[in-house]
Amino acid sequence: MAKLAVMPSIGVEGLTFQPQREDLVAPETSGRMGGVQIGWPRWSLSMNLANLEFPVADEWIAFYRSRRGAQRMFLGYDLSRPYPTAHCKGFRNMLTVSGTPFMGAAGAWTQSVDAQGDAVLTLEGVPSGLKLGRGDYIGFKWDSVDPDDIGADRRFLVAVTTGSQADADGTISVVVEPSVHDVVPAGAVAHLDNPMCLMKLLDDTKMPRIVISHAEAGGVISAVQVTLP
């Protein structure tokens, strides 16, 4: 299976990575203001490119051209948080409770909804004492069920809003947004190392102006999540 392109990780001077919601405001006769979700939240990415020396500029330009606008997907993520904050250098020397090296993937996961309507995600088979805090990401990866779907590495992404610490049994439960979409199969791998999602470029993406020695600041990468089974 062909691998999806991962967006470059260098030459960025600022980014915004937030859920894009499709909601309707619902005023009530009582004076309360309600809200109705009309679409699943999708991660939206906006990044500003710095003054780029070659060959960094070439890498971004090649990535931009190869995506053919919105025709081709890529793997996008929050460059500022490739690992949980408490483990920002990765999971080196961390062991699961069974004694095997922890590479970032949980042994199993489940999701439930609490009394407040929040999604509670539980990971099992992680190291005792592993910490997940606000703003950390949890990714899911699996393969498409369609054998003819070339480059079908499937991904989904959630962010922690209420953190926790894994207990002695290697289990941790955190509140996440958005909740895990129904397209994510039960057999998907939940992981904490470089969590990503499928994305496509938007029309306001533009490459920086090229001068003889470098590419000037002003390039913008704009993309939105694609959710596929």
Buried (B, 14 or more C-beta within 10 A) or exposed (E): EEEBBEBBEEBBEEEEBEBEBEEEEEEEEEEEEEEEEEEBBBBBBBBBBBBBEEEBBEBBBEBBEEBEEBEEBBBBBBBEBBBBBEBEEBBEEBEBBEEEEBEBBBBBBEBEEEEEEBBBBBBBBBBBEBBBBEBBBBBBBBBBEEEEBEEBBBBBBBBBBBBBEBBEEBBBBBBBBBBBBEBBEEEBBBBBBBBBBBBBBBEEBEBBEBEEEBBBBEBBBBBBBBBBB
